[in-house]
Amino acid sequence: MGMRFKNPRVGQLENSVSEAIRTKLSDEEAFKLVPFDENAVERTGYSNYSYWRSTFRAFRKNTLAIALFCIVLGILIFTFIQPYLPNQLDSFQSNIDPKSGAIFRNLEPGTEVTLENGKLFKFILGTNELGQDLWSRLWGATRTSLLIGVAVACIEAIIGIAAGVLWGYVRQTDVIFTELYNILDNVPSSLVLILVSYIMKPSVGTLLLAMSLTRWIGMARFIRNQIIIIRDREYNLASRCLGTGTLTIIFRNLLPYLVSVIMLRMALSIPDAIASEVFITYIGLGLPAEVPSLGNLINVGRKLMMSPTLRYQLIYPTIILSIVTVSFYVVGNAFSDAADPKNHIN
């Protein structure tokens, strides 16, 4: 056997440690009995992790998404408070020159005129061919289109999530929903939108019905696929073995895992619904002309696109539509990434 040589420095260190231990153990206070504290034991295993706090903390790190979210929120708030601000004209009112009796037709942005009440007024965005204030009509149109988009997204989410959970978790409903999906998915949504808008009276309710009639099936299919992936995981099997109810498993084990993808789908549904409203109005089957919407403004503006002096009537609603569409897309993707539990680090 080989001989082992011990480093002198190691021996000195061991002697120092042994001396320190002997000195410490000789102290009577080192053997003082500490009483058992149950609360202290619980605190050692406590974590202050919060899913939503972690989600919003991750979301706040995306500067671009926060900026666009503030812009969309500002637009949404302003559309509701704009009619109550001072010196605002009604969006349906045709303004007439008190001197000549002629309509203030197609005035350029920034034109100052004297109204019938004798007050000096400045048309910030000009007027259209009916003498209506484009500033008021633009914000009224934005309000109408956003309400349609949010309503369609909520209807799609409620029906789609409920149907998707039943489709994916309750195996007996798989045949029924699969056949229903095969039928509805093969019918073009644009065709359904056109037929319903053509048959029924043009209104906001008609558009909501036409858009929501088949959109939910896509959400249901998506939720169903996600549910199938996670329904037989260990924690769900354990919950069923322990006698946990179906609704409890759905709301506490399944849906929280899908928050990120659901929020992304809803965020993308809003600009998609607004684009559908613009499309159906573009072909003449949308909202009536007296109801301001981005579709109506763009439909009127496209006819004036070739006139350089009147092109502003198309530019302004297009800018608002682009801002809303891009903002919802970016914010939806950012919030989806932030809400994904895989990206949370405790």
C-alpha positions in Angstrom: 0.0 0.0 0.0 1.1 3.5 -0.8 1.9 6.0 2.0 -0.4 9.0 2.4 1.2 12.3 3.3 -0.8 14.9 5.1 -0.5 18.5 4.3 0.6 20.5 7.4 -1.8 23.3 6.6 -4.7 20.9 6.7 -3.6 19.7 10.1 -3.4 23.2 11.4 -6.9 23.9 10.1 -8.3 20.8 11.7 -6.8 21.7 15.1 -8.2 25.2 14.9 -11.7 23.9 14.1 -11.5 21.3 16.9 -10.4 24.0 19.4 -13.3 26.2 18.3 -15.8 23.4 18.7 -14.5 22.6 22.2 -14.7 26.2 23.2 -18.2 26.5 21.9 -19.4 23.3 23.4 -18.1 24.3 26.8 -20.5 27.3 26.8 -23.7 26.4 28.7 -25.7 28.7 26.5 -25.0 26.5 23.5 -27.2 23.8 25.1 -30.2 26.1 25.8 -33.5 24.4 24.9 -35.5 26.2 22.2 -39.3 25.7 22.4 -41.1 24.3 19.3 -42.8 27.0 17.2 -45.4 25.6 14.7 -45.8 29.0 13.0 -42.1 29.2 12.4 -42.2 25.8 10.8 -45.0 26.9 8.5 -43.1 30.0 7.5 -40.2 28.0 6.3 -42.3 26.2 3.7 -44.3 29.4 2.7 -43.9 30.9 -0.8 -45.3 34.3 -1.7 -45.6 33.3 -5.3 -48.7 34.7 -7.1 -49.6 33.6 -10.7 -51.2 36.9 -11.7 -48.6 39.0 -9.9 -45.9 37.1 -11.8 -47.8 37.5 -15.1 -48.2 41.2 -14.8 -44.6 41.6 -13.7 -43.4 39.7 -16.8 -45.9 41.8 -19.0 -44.5 45.1 -17.7 -41.1 44.2 -18.9 -42.3 44.5 -22.5 -42.0 48.2 -23.1 -43.6 48.1 -26.6 -46.6 46.2 -25.4 -47.1 48.5 -22.5 -47.0 51.6 -24.8 -49.5 50.1 -27.3 -51.7 49.0 -24.4 -51.8 52.5 -23.1 -52.6 53.9 -26.5 -55.5 51.5 -27.1 -56.8 52.1 -23.5 -56.5 55.9 -24.2 -58.4 55.5 -27.4 -61.1 53.4 -25.8 -61.6 55.9 -22.9 -61.6 58.9 -25.2 -64.3 57.5 -27.5 -66.7 57.5 -24.5 -65.8 60.8 -23.0 -65.5 62.7 -26.3 -69.2 63.5 -26.7 -69.2 65.1 -23.2 -66.2 67.4 -23.8 -66.9 71.1 -24.5 -67.3 72.4 -28.1 -68.2 69.0 -29.5 -70.7 68.7 -32.4 -73.1 65.9 -32.9 -71.8 63.3 -35.4 -75.1 63.2 -37.3 -75.5 67.0 -37.5 -75.1 68.6 -40.9 -73.6 72.0 -40.3 -74.9 74.9 -42.5 -73.4 78.3 -43.3 -75.8 80.9 -41.7 -75.0 83.5 -44.3 -75.5 81.5 -47.5 -77.5 78.6 -46.2 -75.2 76.1 -47.9 -73.7 73.0 -46.2 -70.1 73.1 -45.1 -69.3 70.5 -47.6 -65.8 68.8 -47.6 -64.0 71.5 -45.6 -60.3 70.8 -45.1 -58.9 70.0 -41.6 -58.4 73.1 -39.5 -61.0 75.3 -41.2 -62.6 77.9 -38.9 -66.3 78.8 -39.6 -69.1 80.6 -37.9 -72.0 78.2 -37.0 -75.7 78.9 -36.9 -75.5 79.8 -33.2 -73.0 82.6 -34.0 -70.0 80.8 -32.4 -66.7 80.5 -34.1 -65.9 76.8 -34.6 -62.8 75.0 -35.9 -63.3 71.6 -37.7 -60.2 69.8 -36.6 -60.4 67.0 -39.1 -62.7 68.8 -41.6 -66.1 67.8 -42.8 -67.6 65.2 -45.2 -69.9 65.8 -48.2 -72.9 66.1 -45.8 -71.2 68.8 -43.7 -70.8 66.5 -40.7 -67.9 67.0 -38.4 -65.3 64.2 -39.1 -63.8 64.6 -35.7 -67.0 63.6 -34.0 -67.8 60.9 -36.6 -64.3 59.4 -36.3 -64.6 58.9 -32.5 -68.2 57.7 -32.8 -67.1 55.2 -35.4 -64.2 54.0 -33.3 -66.5 53.5 -30.4 -69.0 51.4 -32.5 -66.3 49.3 -34.0 -64.6 48.6 -30.7 -67.8 47.6 -29.1 -68.6 45.2 -31.9 -65.1 43.7 -31.7 -65.1 43.3 -27.9 -68.7 41.8 -28.0 -67.8 39.3 -30.7 -64.6 38.3 -28.8 -66.6 37.8 -25.6 -69.3 35.7 -27.3 -66.8 33.6 -29.1 -64.8 33.0 -25.8 -67.9 32.1 -23.7 -69.5 29.7 -26.2 -66.2 28.4 -27.5 -64.6 27.7 -24.1 -67.8 26.0 -22.8 -68.2 23.8 -25.9 -64.4 23.1 -26.1 -64.2 21.9 -22.5 -67.2 19.6 -23.0 -65.8 18.4 -26.3 -62.4 17.6 -24.8 -63.2 16.4 -21.3 -66.5 14.6 -21.7 -65.7 11.7 -24.1 -69.4 11.0 -24.9 -69.8 14.4 -26.6 -66.8 13.9 -29.0 -68.9 12.5 -31.8 -71.5 15.2 -31.7 -69.1 18.1 -31.6 -66.8 16.5 -34.3 -69.7 16.3 -36.7 -70.8 19.8 -35.9 -67.3 21.0 -36.5 -67.0 19.3 -39.8 -70.2 21.0 -41.0 -69.6 24.5 -39.7 -65.9 24.5 -40.6 -66.6 23.7 -44.2 -68.9 26.7 -44.6 -66.9 29.9 -45.4 -67.4 32.5 -42.6 -67.5 35.3 -45.2 -70.4 33.6 -46.9 -72.3 33.3 -43.6 -71.6 36.9 -42.8 -72.9 38.0 -46.2 -76.0 35.9 -46.1 -77.1 36.9 -42.6 -76.4 40.6 -43.3 -78.4 40.3 -46.6 -81.4 38.6 -45.1 -81.7 40.5 -41.8 -82.1 44.2 -41.2 -78.7 46.0 -41.1 -77.8 46.8 -37.5 -75.3 46.1 -34.8 -77.2 43.1 -33.6 -77.2 41.6 -37.1 -73.5 41.9 -37.3 -73.0 40.4 -33.9 -75.2 37.4 -34.8 -73.5 37.0 -38.2 -70.0 37.1 -36.8 -70.7 34.9 -33.8 -72.6 32.2 -35.6 -69.6 30.2 -36.7 -66.6 31.8 -35.0 -67.0 30.0 -31.8 -66.3 26.6 -33.4 -62.7 27.5 -34.0 -62.2 28.5 -30.4 -64.0 25.3 -29.3 -61.7 23.1 -31.5 -58.6 24.8 -30.1 -59.7 24.4 -26.5 -60.6 20.8 -27.1 -57.1 20.0 -28.3 -55.6 21.7 -25.3 -57.9 19.9 -22.9 -57.1 16.5 -24.4 -53.4 17.1 -23.9 -53.6 17.8 -20.2 -56.8 16.0 -19.0 -55.0 12.7 -18.2 -52.0 14.1 -16.5 -51.0 12.8 -13.1 -52.6 15.7 -11.0 -55.9 15.3 -12.8 -55.9 11.6 -12.4 -55.1 12.1 -8.7 -58.0 14.6 -8.4 -60.5 12.1 -9.9 -59.2 9.3 -7.7 -59.8 11.5 -4.6 -63.4 12.2 -5.7 -63.0 15.7 -6.9 -66.0 16.9 -9.0 -65.8 17.5 -12.7 -66.5 21.2 -12.5 -63.9 21.6 -9.9 -61.3 19.9 -12.0 -62.3 22.0 -15.0 -62.1 25.3 -13.3 -59.2 24.7 -11.0 -57.0 22.2 -12.9 -57.7 22.8 -16.6 -58.8 26.3 -17.4 -56.0 28.1 -15.4 -53.5 26.3 -17.5 -55.1 27.7 -20.7 -55.3 31.4 -19.6 -52.5 32.4 -21.9 -53.8 30.9 -25.1 -57.4 32.0 -24.4 -56.2 35.6 -23.9 -54.2 35.5 -27.1 -57.2 34.2 -29.1 -59.5 36.9 -27.6 -57.0 39.6 -28.3 -56.7 38.5 -32.0 -60.5 38.1 -32.3 -61.1 41.9 -31.7 -59.2 43.3 -34.7 -60.5 40.4 -36.8 -64.1 41.3 -35.9 -63.4 44.9 -36.7 -61.9 43.9 -40.1 -65.0 41.8 -40.8 -67.2 44.9 -40.1 -65.1 47.0 -42.4 -65.4 44.3 -45.1 -69.1 43.8 -44.9 -69.7 47.5 -45.0 -67.3 47.8 -47.9 -69.5 45.6 -50.0 -72.6 47.5 -49.0 -74.2 45.1 -46.5 -72.9 46.6 -43.2 -74.3 49.1 -40.8 -76.6 51.8 -42.2 -75.0 55.1 -43.1 -76.5 56.9 -40.1 -74.5 54.7 -37.7 -70.9 55.8 -37.6 -68.4 53.0 -37.9 -64.8 52.6 -39.2 -66.3 50.5 -42.0 -68.6 53.3 -43.0 -65.9 56.0 -42.9 -63.5 53.8 -44.9 -66.2 53.0 -47.4 -66.9 56.7 -48.0 -63.2 57.6 -48.0 -62.2 55.0 -50.6 -64.5 56.7 -53.2 -62.5 59.9 -52.6 -59.1 58.3 -52.6 -58.1 59.7 -56.0 -58.9 63.2 -55.0 -55.8 64.7 -53.3 -57.8 67.4 -51.5 -60.3 64.9 -50.0 -58.0 62.0 -49.3 -57.9 62.9 -45.6 -61.4 61.3 -45.2 -59.8 57.9 -45.9 -56.5 58.5 -44.1 -57.9 59.2 -40.6 -60.1 56.1 -40.1 -57.4 54.0 -41.7 -54.8 55.2 -39.2 -57.1 54.4 -36.2 -57.9 51.0 -37.7 -54.2 50.2 -38.1 -53.3 51.4 -34.6 -56.1 49.3 -33.0 -55.3 46.2 -35.1 -51.5 46.3 -34.5 -51.9 47.1 -30.8 -54.2 44.2 -30.1 -51.9 41.8 -31.9 -48.8 42.9 -30.1 -50.4 43.2 -26.7 -52.2 39.8 -27.1 -48.9 38.0 -27.9 -47.0 39.8 -25.1 -49.7 39.0 -22.5 -49.9 35.4 -23.8 -46.2 34.9 -23.3 -46.4 36.6 -19.8 -49.3 34.4 -18.8 -47.6 31.1 -19.8 -46.7 29.3 -16.6 -43.6 27.9 -18.3 -42.1 31.4 -18.4 -42.6 32.0 -14.7 -39.6 31.8 -12.5 -40.3 31.8 -8.8 
